[in-house]
């Protein structure tokens, strides 16, 4: 074991006072975060700073302020940054492809860029990830001939190359059909080596299903860190089922049982309390943040 | 311990660079653009080489005209490859890999080895074609290496462009700029043409009777291209490298590359040594001093060293003409190579005006420039290796030998060509050339028409006369202007070919001195042979669809003289 791996047993990712601005927009505002091994779900609305945070963790962009430590390594140092990248698998939110490459050739190319230099080992690794995402029969297909869902799976496959210790997936389930989403959950759950996985998504049920840890990012700030159950619990006593719609609710919608589900602070007349979900907790957090910001203005 | 980690890291990175370079090289090898460039380059080589004699001191340089085309497509392909990650929206993903932009650029540069097979295939195919056509001289390694370096330098430039500008149009513009530098060499003057990426228009390599020391300055030009390739690679790396130390090292290497380019440029601008030009002028003005002469059938064939390969294809048609002659003229026939080299500033830069004037005065005395020729002069570099062009060249030599046999003037270097108007010896000369070489009848008949399809005419003794051009006359296999043959003479010769050769020979043998007399008319010859005088079509006036007679109106232009010797 060399000194680059000495800190493997510390927190996978530690973020202290992380800030990032884009002109007048504060994308990240003094973010503090500690991510352990296992799957962490990152929830937040569009523009909350999720992609900015993930790209900084992936060493793609640099923060304006604050510190990041990945496996105890500092990405500001060139040598340590390379070492982080050697342990990293990253799926950006918007990934283009070399459309004239075949699936296998693309993965082989990425494997080289990940310094998997043994030819046979590389071929085995490409075959492994192809099988993992169910594209092994498409190995010789050109990427331009793949459907959107298949391309998304290919993006996930490239991130899995080299069995990364830190897997950063920015909206990996976008474009996947329900069965593929379930398979994706199965895939992440079965990854060897207990990697640290950070995935951002708008799908609260994905978070609830596979993430032991969830982080809610709103307006560039961390508003919640805990388990999905703890997130759901933040909405306890504030989710109701009623026959009529109540305008005082923060949000209400008619469910499959034809009854109105109200998320809010005040119970509608004749409503009965129901068990909250992760989605309810997230909605209430989000609403509170919006109200807080409006009040601050 | 830290040193060990760093060493392992470096080794890993190096292996990655080489693996990536291998992939990039294989992509370049299979690139449709490069393949298209190879085919287009092959076509250009064919166009540049096929009309000329395969002289290595010229063919090697011409071959690289095809390499210029290949270089254009390699530039575009390399630009596409270098800009691929940004163009395809994968910059963020690539930025998360241990392979930095700099190492990827380095891999792209090493991957340019993938362009070498196409360049070598083009070079090999051209070399085989040149050799199969009977090459004269030996290939210059410096010239041929220059073609490969041109392709590599263009590829490096493409990578530098693609690293900064990923849009495909950037590569197209780069390729077009390369084309423009190759197509506008005439804008440069003197030795400056050699500084451009490749020059294929303004040199006189094909007119040289042999390789000339320092012309073209191939070694220096190859060095320049190598310097450009390195400089382009350094620019590409400098655009991607982040560390100040690496930037400083690249700047130092860049300065070195610029120094090499400047040095190579200065060497290319050096004057050709006076001794070499003295020798060249002497070889051109006084070919007898260096030519090797062979006598066969009492005809002297004098060729520059290395051109002995052409001797059999010269002897055959001349021998056939001689075989049909009842009697030979008293003076011997000499067939000699000559060149119409003009010493322009690409040769004479750096030499005094006085010296240049002396050389030009010497060149004016070259045998091919004389008003009255004493030999048949073959243009250096124009003798074809085979096919229809060789058949034409053989006919032209046979006709020149026949002119000598019937005492018509040999092709003259200056002044206006004479017209053997109504002279039986003209038809006899044409007949001799036809029976000696048997050219296709269609080609002969084509000689009645001008370039626009109309009839050709000349004015002699205030009469517009329809004329006939021998096949291949415009290709310039012989230097100077042969007599201007008339359509009547050709038509009579064609009618003679319908008679048994023996019968014609008998008639000619019976009164040879009469037939070669300039006063003996076509009608008299026709009557002796028992054939009617062929009718010469009347010259059409300007008329849409028929074309126009290409002759000046009476009194509007200098008249052609009658052949009187």
Interface residues (C-beta under 8 A of the other chain):
Chain A: X2 X3 X4 X55 X58 X59 X60 X78 X79 X82 X85 X86 X88 X90 X91 X92 X94 X95 X96 X97 X98 X99 X108 X109 X110 X112 X113 X114 X115 X117 X119 X158 X168
Chain B: X1 X2 X4 X5 X6 X9 X12 X13 X15 X16 X19 X20 X23 X84 X88 X89 X90 X92 X93 X94 X95 X96 X97 X98 X99 X100 X104 X242 X243
